[in-house]
């Protein structure tokens, strides 16, 4: 099946030049550190290696698909995380090729909606369950996950990594949550995480609603990433971490190793835009504005940045934008567990045909017919009623195949 992001390599998904996605991540093979024992699941989609000391490394192995998540891949990952060796105290998460993980196989999910199968219910249930288990890994098993963002990180890849205590950006990093552009919402726990960013909830709202791409400098400014390290130094970091004793595993100690290896390196900021427009972002997305008010504020600023942002927002599904804004607001007041449970309900209400949801139409326009011309229903923010938005937050029917997410 075709994944959202692997197809996006050549398609313009948003108004932000996504058709140039291949240029965002420098070419060239990654250099890997020493190995002494490892195995690859039968599917060949993921690989777990046990390094020296208390360090293991988990690698996603679908480089031609930018390591996008299929349901079998999710099942492999779930098994690996459930069976992590007791000797592992640090788990490095990486991806082969140019991405950690660039999303999920949403074209297959769409087909399940059209065919009326249980696939959409199973895909999101198993994905969210996996993501929550990763998010609580340190709390439950005292295993510290270090996510290596040495390439593209979008959608499902964000779910695997954004809840890690340590998220390392490199010069190759490109982060985005583009779901409103396909008639969905920023899921995988992002409705909770984005409003808790170091830079503030207003930055999280911008990212969740617009699908804005972030390079490494913006990842560091926002707090999406916790550390920066040049890509060429990751093998050295891997080697250094193997010398840490199991009794010394903590975010502070691992951070000290990263800072030592990075040796003060800072990401280039030529393409960064968050810091330079921080006041404007606060003005347009701060407080509790409606989606229409955000667009009105952007229009009133009359700057190059605001015009670009307004154009991006207006290209998204109006229904998705309003539901996403409501979710981002609501989940500022709940636990991560509660957010995941609510997100699963949201995901399933989005798994309906038009005009009840824009998901099938968004995937059609981006991946199936590839005309990049979705016909959103409703077609404007003003036409989306509060009743439509609130319906997405209601309980699932008793007849639902999986019922509420149980985590």
C-alpha positions in Angstrom: 0.0 0.0 0.0 1.1 3.6 -0.6 2.0 5.6 2.5 1.1 9.2 2.9 4.6 10.4 3.2 6.4 8.2 0.7 4.1 9.6 -1.9 4.6 13.0 -0.6 8.2 13.0 -1.7 7.0 14.1 -5.1 3.7 15.7 -4.4 2.8 19.1 -3.2 0.6 18.3 -0.2 0.2 21.8 1.2 0.9 25.2 -0.2 4.3 25.1 1.4 6.4 23.6 -1.4 6.1 20.0 -0.1 6.8 18.8 -3.6 10.4 19.6 -2.8 10.5 17.3 0.2 13.4 15.2 -1.1 15.7 18.3 -1.1 15.1 18.9 2.6 17.1 15.9 3.8 20.7 15.7 2.5 21.7 12.6 0.7 24.2 10.1 1.8 24.3 6.9 3.8 24.2 6.9 7.6 27.2 5.6 9.4 26.4 3.1 12.1 28.4 2.3 15.2 29.6 -1.1 16.3 27.3 -4.1 16.8 27.8 -7.4 18.6 24.4 -9.0 18.6 21.2 -8.4 16.7 18.1 -9.8 15.1 15.6 -8.7 12.5 11.9 -9.6 12.7 10.7 -12.1 10.2 8.9 -9.4 8.3 12.2 -7.5 7.8 10.5 -4.3 8.7 12.3 -3.6 12.0 15.6 -4.6 13.6 16.6 -4.7 17.2 20.3 -4.8 18.1 21.8 -5.3 21.5 25.0 -3.2 21.8 27.5 -3.3 24.6 26.6 -2.4 28.1 22.9 -1.6 28.7 22.2 -0.1 25.3 20.0 -1.5 22.5 19.1 0.0 19.2 15.8 -0.3 17.3 15.9 0.5 13.6 12.9 0.9 11.2 13.8 -0.8 8.0 11.5 0.4 5.2 13.7 3.0 3.6 12.0 3.0 0.2 8.8 3.9 2.0 10.5 6.4 4.3 9.9 3.9 7.1 6.2 4.6 7.0 4.1 2.4 9.4 2.1 -0.5 8.1 -0.1 -2.6 10.4 2.4 -5.5 10.4 5.2 -3.1 11.2 3.2 -1.8 14.2 2.7 -5.4 15.4 6.4 -6.1 15.1 7.2 -3.0 17.1 4.6 -3.8 19.7 6.2 -7.2 20.2 9.7 -5.8 20.4 8.8 -3.2 23.0 6.9 -5.8 25.1 10.0 -8.1 25.0 12.8 -5.7 25.5 15.7 -7.5 27.3 15.9 -6.8 31.0 19.5 -5.7 30.4 18.4 -2.8 28.3 18.4 0.6 30.0 18.8 2.8 27.0 17.0 2.3 23.7 18.1 4.2 20.6 15.3 4.6 18.0 16.5 5.2 14.4 15.4 4.7 10.9 17.2 3.4 7.8 17.8 5.9 5.0 16.4 9.5 4.9 13.7 9.2 7.6 13.1 8.0 11.1 9.5 7.5 10.0 7.4 9.6 7.7 3.8 8.6 8.6 1.4 5.7 8.2 -0.1 3.7 5.4 -3.2 5.9 5.2 -4.2 4.9 1.7 -4.9 1.4 3.0 -6.8 2.9 5.9 -8.9 4.9 3.4 -9.7 1.8 1.5 -10.9 0.1 4.7 -13.3 3.0 5.2 -14.6 2.7 1.6 -15.0 -1.1 1.9 -16.4 -1.0 5.4 -13.8 -3.2 7.0 -12.3 -3.2 10.5 -8.9 -2.1 9.2 -9.3 1.6 10.2 -10.4 0.6 13.7 -7.5 -1.9 14.1 -4.8 0.4 12.6 -5.4 3.3 14.9 -6.1 1.2 18.0 -2.9 -0.8 17.7 -0.8 2.3 16.7 -2.1 4.4 19.6 -1.6 1.5 22.1 2.0 1.2 20.8 2.6 4.9 21.1 1.3 5.1 24.7 3.4 2.1 25.7 6.5 3.9 24.3 5.5 7.1 26.1 5.4 5.3 29.4 8.4 3.1 28.8 10.7 4.8 31.2 8.0 5.0 33.9 7.1 1.3 33.5 10.4 -0.4 32.7 13.1 2.2 33.4 14.1 2.1 29.8 15.1 5.5 28.5 14.3 5.9 24.8 16.6 8.2 22.8 15.0 9.1 19.5 17.4 10.0 16.7 15.7 12.4 14.4 18.3 12.1 11.6 15.9 12.8 8.8 12.2 13.1 8.2 9.8 12.8 11.2 6.1 13.1 10.4 2.8 11.6 11.5 3.3 8.1 12.8 7.0 8.8 13.3 6.1 11.6 15.6 4.0 9.1 17.6 6.9 6.7 18.0 9.3 9.4 19.2 7.8 12.7 20.5 7.0 11.3 23.9 10.6 10.1 24.4 12.5 11.9 27.2 15.3 12.7 24.7 14.8 13.6 21.0 17.9 14.5 19.1 17.7 16.7 16.0 20.5 16.8 13.4 21.1 19.0 10.3 19.0 16.4 8.4 15.9 16.8 10.6 12.5 17.8 9.1 9.5 17.6 11.4 5.8 18.1 10.6 2.3 17.1 11.6 0.5 17.6 8.2 -2.8 15.8 9.1 -5.2 18.7 8.5 -4.1 18.6 4.9 -5.6 15.1 4.5 -8.8 15.7 6.4 -7.5 14.2 9.7 -6.1 15.8 12.9 -2.7 15.9 14.6 -3.0 12.6 16.4 -0.5 10.0 18.0 -0.6 12.1 21.3 0.3 15.3 19.5 -2.9 17.1 20.6 -1.4 16.7 24.1 2.3 17.2 23.3 2.1 20.3 21.0 0.4 22.5 23.6 3.1 21.7 26.1 6.1 22.8 24.0 8.8 24.9 25.5 8.0 27.8 23.2 4.4 27.8 24.3 0.9 26.5 23.4 0.6 29.1 20.7 3.5 27.6 18.7 1.9 24.1 19.2 -1.4 25.4 17.8 0.4 26.8 14.7 2.1 23.4 14.1 -1.0 21.3 14.7 -3.3 23.4 12.5 -1.0 24.4 9.6 1.3 21.3 9.3 4.3 23.7 9.1 7.6 22.0 8.5 10.4 22.5 11.0 14.1 22.2 10.4 16.5 21.6 13.3 16.8 25.2 14.5 13.0 25.5 14.7 12.8 22.1 16.4 15.1 23.3 19.1 13.5 26.7 19.5 10.0 25.2 19.9 11.1 22.3 22.2 9.9 19.7 19.8 13.5 18.4 19.9 15.4 18.3 23.2 19.0 18.2 21.9 21.0 18.9 18.7 23.9 16.8 17.5 25.5 16.8 14.0 24.7 13.6 12.1 28.3 12.6 11.6 28.7 12.5 15.4 25.9 10.1 16.1 28.1 7.0 15.9 30.4 8.5 18.5 27.4 9.2 20.7 26.3 5.6 20.3 29.7 4.5 21.3 29.9 6.8 24.3 26.5 5.7 25.6 27.6 2.1 25.7 30.1 3.1 28.5 27.4 4.4 30.8 26.6 2.1 33.7 23.1 0.8 34.2 22.9 2.5 37.6 23.7 5.9 36.0 20.8 6.0 33.6 19.0 9.3 33.8 17.9 12.0 31.4 20.6 14.3 33.0 23.4 11.8 32.5 22.5 10.9 29.0 22.1 14.6 28.2 25.6 15.2 29.5 27.0 12.6 27.0 25.1 14.2 24.1 26.4 17.7 25.0 29.9 16.3 25.3 29.7 14.7 21.8 28.0 17.7 20.2 30.7 19.9 21.5 28.6 23.1 21.4 27.4 22.6 17.8 24.4 24.6 16.9 21.9 24.1 14.0 22.1 26.5 11.1 19.2 29.0 11.3 19.1 30.4 7.8 15.7 28.6 7.1 14.4 29.0 10.6 11.3 31.2 11.0 9.7 30.5 14.5 12.0 32.7 16.5 11.9 35.6 14.0 8.1 35.5 14.0 7.5 34.6 17.7 5.6 37.9 18.4 3.4 37.4 15.4 2.7 33.8 16.3 1.8 34.9 19.8 -0.5 37.6 18.4 -2.3 35.3 15.9 -2.4 32.0 17.8 -2.2 33.1 21.5 -5.2 33.2 23.8 -8.3 31.3 22.8 -9.2 32.6 19.3 -11.5 30.7 17.0 -10.2 29.4 13.7 -11.9 32.3 12.0 -10.3 34.8 14.4 -6.8 33.2 13.8 -7.3 33.7 10.0 -8.5 37.3 10.6 -5.5 38.1 12.7 -3.2 36.7 10.0 -4.9 38.7 7.3 -4.7 41.8 9.4 -0.9 41.5 9.8 -0.2 41.9 6.1 3.3 40.5 6.2 5.1 37.9 4.1 5.0 35.4 6.9 1.3 36.0 7.7 0.3 35.7 4.1 2.1 32.4 3.8 0.6 31.1 7.0 -2.9 32.2 6.0 -2.6 30.5 2.6 -1.5 27.3 4.3 -4.4 27.3 6.7 -7.0 28.1 4.1 -5.7 25.0 2.0 -6.6 22.6 4.9 -9.8 20.8 5.5 -12.0 23.4 7.4 -13.6 20.6 9.4 -10.2 19.2 10.3 -8.9 22.6 11.4 -11.9 23.2 13.7 -11.9 19.8 15.2 -8.1 19.9 15.7 -8.3 23.3 17.4 -10.9 22.0 19.8 -8.8 18.9 20.5 -5.6 20.9 21.1 -7.5 23.2 23.5 -9.3 20.4 25.4 -6.1 18.3 25.8 -4.3 21.1 27.6 -6.3 20.0 30.7 -6.0 16.2 30.6 -3.4 13.5 31.1 -1.6 11.9 28.1 -3.6 8.7 28.7 -6.9 10.6 28.5 -5.7 12.4 25.4 -4.9 9.1 23.6 -8.3 7.7 24.6 -10.0 10.8 23.2 -7.8 10.8 20.1 -8.9 7.2 19.3 -12.6 8.3 19.4 -11.7 11.3 17.1 -9.8 9.0 14.7 -12.8 6.7 14.4 -15.3 9.5 13.8 -12.9 10.7 11.0 -13.2 7.2 9.5 -16.5 8.1 7.7 -17.3 8.9 4.1 -18.0 12.5 3.0 -19.8 14.7 4.0 -19.3 13.4 7.5 -15.5 13.5 7.3 -12.9 14.8 4.8 -10.5 12.0 5.3 -11.3 9.9 2.3 -11.4 13.0 0.1 -8.1 14.2 1.4 -6.3 10.9 0.7 -8.0 10.7 -2.7 -6.6 14.1 -3.7 -3.1 13.5 -2.3 -2.5 9.8 -3.0 -5.1 8.3 -5.2 -5.9 10.7 -8.0 -3.0 13.0 -7.1 -4.8 16.1 -8.4 -3.9 18.0 -5.2 -7.4 19.5 -5.4 -9.5 18.2 -2.5 -13.1 19.2 -2.4 -13.7 19.8 1.3 -17.1 19.6 2.8 -17.9 22.1 4.2 -15.7 24.3 2.0 -15.1 27.1 4.5 -14.4 27.6 8.2 -17.6 29.6 8.5 -19.7 26.7 7.3 -18.5 24.3 9.9 -20.9 24.4 12.8 -20.1 23.9 16.5 -22.5 20.9 16.5 -20.4 19.2 13.8 -17.2 19.8 15.8 -18.7 18.5 19.1 -20.0 15.3 17.5 -16.4 14.2 17.0 -15.9 14.2 20.8 -18.8 11.9 21.6 -18.5 8.3 22.7 -18.2 5.5 20.1 -21.3 3.5 19.4 -21.6 0.1 21.2 -21.4 -1.6 17.8 -17.8 -0.3 17.2 -15.4 -3.1 16.3 -12.8 -2.2 19.0 -14.6 0.1 21.4 -12.7 2.7 23.4 -8.9 2.5 23.6 -8.0 0.5 26.6 -4.6 1.6 27.9 
